[in-house]
Amino acid sequence: MLSRVPFGLAMSDRRQRIHDLVLALLAQQGDLELLAGDGTGLPSGDPGNWIERNRRVVQRYQALVRSAVTLDALVDQEVNGSFQSPGGDSDRRASNL
C-alpha cells in the first residue's frame, strides 16, 4: 500500500509513471512542434505571431501533461479499487466490458 512507502519515493514513482505516460502520448502525436527560438525564422517576422505560436505550442504540451496526470489518477483509482461509477456502485460492471 502507498501509505507504507516513504513520501519522497512515492512521489518519484508517480512522477515516473506520469513521465512515461507523457512520452507515450507524445509518441502518438503526428506532428510535434517545438517552440520557436527568437521569431526570426517565421515567415512574417512579426513578434506578435511568434508569441502567439509559442503560446499555442505550450498549451498543447500542457494538455498532454494534464491528460497523463488524469490517466495516472484513473489507473491508480482502478488499481486501488476505489473507482466509483456515476451510479455510486463500484466499477465492477466496467471491468466486465
C-alpha angles and dihedrals in degrees: 000000000000094000090069093054116087111256096244092051093048091052093050091051091050092045090051091051091050090047090053091048092050090051091050091050091048090051089057093055114104100209118021114201122203126207114273113244110222103339096252092113094059116104094233096041088212111146090211091059090047092053092045093050092049090048090055092048092051091048090053091053091046089054090052091051092048089050091051092049091049093048091049092051092049092049090047091052092048093049092048091048094236098115111123124201118226089261091060096248119120111268096257091128093057092052089056093058 
